[in-house]
Amino acid sequence: MAFATINKAHLWYDIQGEGEPLLLHHGYTASRVNWAPVADILAEHYQVILMECRGTGESEHTQTGYTLHEYAADVLGLMDHLGIQTFTYAGHSMGGGIGFVLATEHSDRLRRLILMAPIPSDGTGPVDAARLAARVHARAAGDAEFFMAAYREGRQMPELDTDDWFIDRTRHLLALSEGHLVGGAETMSALRTQAKLGKVTVPTLMIAGSADGLLPYNIADYQRLPNADLCVISRAGHETAVHAPREVASAIHKFMRFGPAPKPNFP
């Protein structure tokens, strides 16, 4: 584990394994923990780089910088710091939104793109101001029960989404910076890359969970990408890498080795 000052932010990162570089980026209220089981498997084959974006985990809680474009700039800044020109980027949820930005504006830096349960390319809809205000207030008050109830209500895999998991996730969410909590929600809602996806030639893998509410949006975005493959994992929800780490790692490893399968051309 190490830290680097990137675009005036002190960011946490970690490197496991050796080989072709593969960066794994977490989602909006998540952290490196969500990718950890998959990273452990993939580190047998690749140089796996984990990072936590500004305002989350052990990275600095800066005053500004909470947009998808600035998060993407931090990704590129970290890779510059590590002396890596081109790499494979894998992003979960909000991290997938960062992937959309990288693919449409910085495709020369990407060897491949992996989108795991990404936010929709046309944004997540308007921000619910009242709900967001309640989250900010609850976070400031350290109201763990507020967040625990919200997460439990959305439980998708009861056999995997344990109380220990919710407690750890809630602890992390309560530690998020207000800038990330508010700015992250607003920038995801403002994402507008859908019209550009037809011109993305970077080899792309879309991973989705069969029990994730984002599944139809993920399939629609997959269909817009001309050089993409799709992997829908049975009995996996939005926390795809937590629900099915071996399946996710296997899909990524096959994609890294062989690229996208040809899309079917139905008459």
C-alpha positions in Angstrom: 0.0 0.0 0.0 1.2 3.5 -0.8 0.1 7.1 -1.4 0.8 9.5 -4.2 -0.1 13.2 -4.6 -2.2 13.4 -7.8 -3.8 16.6 -9.0 -3.2 18.1 -5.5 -4.9 15.1 -3.8 -3.1 12.6 -1.5 -4.5 9.3 -3.0 -4.2 5.7 -1.7 -3.3 2.9 -4.0 -2.0 -0.6 -3.9 -0.3 -2.9 -6.4 -0.5 -6.7 -6.4 1.1 -9.1 -8.8 3.1 -8.7 -12.0 2.4 -8.5 -15.7 0.1 -6.4 -17.8 -1.4 -3.4 -15.8 -5.0 -3.7 -14.8 -6.6 -0.9 -12.7 -9.7 -1.6 -10.6 -11.8 1.3 -9.5 -14.6 1.1 -6.9 -18.1 2.6 -7.0 -19.8 5.7 -5.4 -20.3 4.5 -1.8 -17.8 1.6 -2.0 -14.1 1.2 -1.6 -11.2 -1.2 -2.5 -13.0 -3.8 -0.3 -15.5 -4.4 -3.1 -12.8 -5.4 -5.6 -10.5 -7.2 -3.1 -11.7 -10.8 -3.7 -11.3 -10.4 -7.4 -8.0 -8.6 -7.1 -6.5 -11.5 -5.1 -7.4 -13.9 -8.0 -6.3 -11.7 -10.9 -3.0 -10.8 -9.2 -1.8 -14.3 -10.2 -1.8 -13.1 -13.8 -1.6 -9.3 -13.9 -0.2 -6.2 -12.2 -3.4 -5.3 -10.4 -3.7 -1.7 -9.2 -6.3 -0.7 -6.7 -7.1 2.9 -5.8 -9.5 4.9 -3.7 -10.7 8.1 -5.2 -10.5 11.4 -3.4 -13.1 11.8 -0.6 -13.2 8.0 0.1 -11.4 5.5 2.2 -7.8 6.5 3.0 -7.5 9.0 0.2 -7.6 12.7 1.0 -10.9 14.5 1.6 -10.2 17.5 -0.7 -12.4 20.6 -0.9 -13.0 20.1 -4.7 -12.5 17.7 -7.5 -15.7 15.6 -7.2 -16.8 15.1 -10.8 -16.4 12.1 -13.1 -14.0 14.0 -15.3 -11.8 14.9 -12.3 -11.9 11.3 -11.0 -10.9 10.2 -14.5 -8.0 12.8 -14.4 -6.9 11.3 -11.1 -6.8 7.8 -12.7 -4.6 9.0 -15.5 -2.5 11.0 -13.0 -1.9 7.9 -10.9 -0.9 5.9 -14.0 1.5 8.7 -15.0 2.9 8.6 -11.5 3.5 4.8 -11.9 5.1 5.3 -15.4 2.3 3.4 -17.1 1.2 4.8 -20.5 -1.5 2.3 -21.5 -3.5 0.0 -19.3 -6.8 -1.9 -18.9 -9.3 0.0 -16.8 -12.1 -1.8 -14.8 -14.7 0.3 -13.0 -17.7 -0.7 -10.9 -20.9 1.4 -10.7 -19.7 5.0 -10.5 -16.3 3.7 -11.5 -18.0 2.5 -14.7 -19.0 6.1 -15.3 -15.4 7.1 -15.0 -14.7 4.3 -17.6 -17.2 5.9 -20.0 -15.3 9.2 -19.7 -11.9 7.6 -20.2 -13.2 5.6 -23.2 -14.8 8.6 -24.9 -12.2 11.3 -24.1 -8.9 9.4 -23.4 -9.1 6.2 -25.5 -5.5 6.4 -26.4 -4.6 5.5 -22.8 -6.8 2.3 -22.7 -5.9 -1.1 -23.9 -9.2 -2.4 -22.8 -12.2 -1.3 -20.8 -14.2 -3.3 -18.3 -17.5 -2.0 -17.0 -19.0 -3.9 -14.0 -22.6 -2.9 -13.3 -21.8 0.6 -14.5 -24.2 3.6 -14.0 -26.2 4.3 -17.2 -24.3 6.3 -19.8 -27.0 8.9 -19.9 -26.9 9.6 -16.2 -28.8 8.1 -13.3 -31.7 10.6 -13.5 -32.2 13.8 -11.6 -30.8 13.9 -8.1 -33.5 13.5 -5.4 -32.6 16.6 -3.4 -34.6 15.6 -0.3 -33.1 12.2 -0.2 -29.6 13.5 -0.8 -30.0 16.1 2.0 -31.1 13.3 4.4 -28.0 11.3 3.5 -25.7 14.3 4.1 -27.4 15.1 7.4 -27.3 11.4 8.5 -23.6 11.1 7.5 -22.7 14.3 9.4 -24.6 13.0 12.5 -22.9 9.6 12.2 -26.4 8.0 12.0 -25.4 4.4 11.2 -28.9 3.1 11.6 -30.2 5.3 8.8 -27.7 3.8 6.3 -28.0 0.3 7.7 -31.8 0.4 7.1 -31.3 1.7 3.6 -28.8 -1.1 2.7 -30.8 -3.8 4.3 -33.9 -2.7 2.4 -32.0 -3.3 -0.8 -30.5 -6.6 0.2 -30.2 -8.8 -3.0 -28.4 -11.9 -1.9 -29.4 -12.7 1.7 -26.9 -15.6 1.9 -24.0 -13.2 1.0 -25.2 -9.8 2.2 -24.4 -10.4 5.9 -24.8 -8.1 8.8 -21.0 -7.9 9.0 -20.9 -6.7 5.4 -23.5 -4.0 6.0 -21.7 -2.8 9.2 -18.4 -2.5 7.2 -20.1 -0.8 4.3 -22.0 1.6 6.6 -18.8 2.5 8.5 -17.1 3.3 5.1 -20.1 5.4 4.0 -20.2 7.4 7.2 -16.5 8.3 6.6 -17.1 9.7 3.1 -16.4 13.4 2.5 -19.4 15.6 2.0 -17.8 16.7 -1.2 -17.8 13.2 -2.6 -21.2 12.3 -1.2 -22.9 15.3 -2.9 -20.6 15.8 -5.9 -20.5 12.2 -6.7 -24.3 12.0 -6.9 -24.6 15.1 -9.0 -21.9 14.2 -11.5 -23.3 10.7 -12.0 -26.7 12.3 -12.8 -25.0 14.7 -15.2 -23.2 11.9 -17.2 -23.9 12.3 -20.9 -21.8 9.9 -22.9 -24.5 7.7 -24.5 -24.4 9.4 -27.9 -20.6 8.8 -28.0 -20.6 5.1 -27.3 -21.1 4.1 -30.9 -17.6 5.5 -31.7 -15.8 3.7 -28.8 -13.5 1.2 -30.4 -11.6 0.2 -27.3 -12.3 -3.5 -26.6 -14.9 -3.5 -23.8 -16.4 -6.1 -21.5 -19.7 -5.4 -19.8 -20.3 -7.4 -16.6 -23.8 -7.3 -15.1 -25.6 -9.1 -12.3 -28.9 -10.9 -13.1 -30.4 -9.5 -9.9 -29.2 -6.0 -10.4 -31.7 -3.2 -11.2 -29.2 -1.8 -13.6 -29.2 -4.9 -15.8 -31.5 -3.5 -18.5 -29.4 -0.3 -18.7 -26.1 -2.3 -18.8 -27.5 -4.4 -21.7 -28.6 -1.3 -23.6 -25.2 0.3 -23.2 -23.5 -3.0 -24.3 -25.6 -2.9 -27.4 -24.4 0.6 -28.2 -20.7 -0.3 -28.0 -19.4 -1.7 -31.3 -16.5 -3.7 -29.9 -17.9 -5.2 -26.7 -18.7 -8.5 -25.0 -21.4 -9.1 -22.4 -21.3 -11.3 -19.3 -24.4 -11.6 -17.1 -23.7 -13.4 -13.9 -26.5 -15.5 -12.4 -27.5 -14.7 -8.8 -25.4 -11.6 -8.5 -26.7 -8.2 -7.6 -25.1 -4.8 -7.8 -22.3 -5.9 -5.5 -21.2 -8.2 -8.4 -17.6 -8.8 -7.4 -18.7 -9.5 -3.8 -21.5 -11.9 -4.8 -19.5 -13.8 -7.4 -15.7 -13.0 -7.2 -14.6 -16.2 -9.0 -17.1 -15.7 -11.9 -16.1 -12.0 -12.2 -12.4 -12.9 -12.2 -12.9 -15.6 -14.7 -14.8 -13.3 -17.1 -12.1 -10.7 -16.9 -9.2 -13.2 -17.4 -10.9 -14.6 -20.5 -11.5 -11.1 -21.9 -7.9 -10.1 -21.2 -6.6 -13.1 -23.0 -9.1 -13.3 -26.0 -10.9 -10.0 -26.3 -14.6 -9.6 -27.0 -16.5 -12.4 -28.7 -18.1 -11.4 -32.1 -21.5 -10.0 -31.6 -24.3 -12.1 -33.0 -25.7 -10.9 -36.4 -29.3 -12.0 -36.5 -31.1 -11.9 -39.8 
